Amino acid sequence: MTIRKITEVNLVAYLKCKGFQEAEPPKVTGPFVTFYLEDSPELKKEIETYFSQKALVEPMAMVESLRLIKSKVGDMKRNRESRSGGGQDE
């Protein structure tokens, strides 16, 4: 299984609306969050569709997907900061 790393939050939200799931939990590295999805021809096609500005999804589904991702990322960053003892990344 090949894993594709994606750091673009809006793209991940779009892909989740299209039914793609994370292959493993996202990871916080400094100010960035990396998402991991199983690579496939379908995934590549949807990424091309997204970047060609031809992507279509239900607007409220996209809003909800973004909200959930941003909440998850915020929780991950807060947990990381509390474990490191401060707001600065190491």
C-alpha positions in Angstrom: 0.0 0.0 0.0 1.3 3.4 -1.0 0.5 6.4 1.2 0.2 9.9 -0.1 1.1 12.8 2.2 -1.1 15.9 2.0 -0.7 19.1 3.9 -3.4 21.2 2.2 -6.4 21.2 4.6 -9.0 22.3 2.0 -7.9 19.4 -0.3 -8.2 16.9 2.6 -11.7 18.3 3.4 -12.7 17.9 -0.3 -11.3 14.3 -0.5 -13.2 13.4 2.7 -16.4 14.7 1.0 -15.7 12.4 -1.9 -15.4 9.4 0.5 -11.7 9.0 0.9 -10.5 8.1 4.4 -7.2 8.7 6.2 -4.9 5.7 6.0 -3.3 6.7 9.3 -3.7 9.5 11.8 -2.4 13.0 10.9 0.8 14.2 12.4 1.8 17.7 13.6 5.2 18.8 12.5 5.9 22.4 13.6 3.2 24.6 12.2 2.2 21.9 9.7 -0.2 19.0 9.8 0.3 16.1 7.4 -2.6 13.9 6.5 -2.0 10.4 5.1 -4.3 8.8 2.5 -4.0 5.6 0.6 -2.8 6.5 -2.9 -4.8 5.2 -5.8 -5.7 6.2 -9.4 -9.1 7.5 -8.0 -7.3 9.7 -5.5 -5.0 11.1 -8.1 -8.0 11.8 -10.3 -9.8 13.7 -7.6 -6.7 15.7 -6.7 -6.3 16.7 -10.4 -10.0 17.7 -10.4 -9.6 19.8 -7.3 -6.6 21.7 -8.6 -8.1 22.2 -12.0 -11.0 24.0 -10.2 -13.6 21.6 -11.5 -14.4 20.0 -8.2 -18.0 19.8 -7.1 -19.2 18.9 -3.7 -22.3 19.7 -1.5 -21.4 23.0 0.1 -22.6 22.1 3.6 -20.7 18.8 3.4 -17.5 20.8 2.7 -18.2 23.2 5.5 -18.7 20.4 7.9 -15.7 18.5 6.7 -13.5 21.6 7.2 -15.0 22.2 10.6 -14.2 18.7 11.8 -10.7 18.8 10.4 -9.9 22.2 11.9 -11.2 21.0 15.3 -9.1 17.8 15.1 -6.0 19.8 14.2 -6.6 22.3 16.9 -7.0 19.5 19.5 -3.8 17.9 18.2 -1.8 21.1 18.5 -3.1 21.9 22.0 -2.3 18.4 23.2 1.2 18.7 21.7 1.7 22.1 23.4 0.5 20.8 26.8 2.9 17.8 26.6 5.9 20.0 25.7 5.1 22.5 28.4 4.5 25.6 26.4 3.4 27.1 23.1 6.7 26.8 21.3 7.4 23.9 19.0 10.7 22.1 19.7 
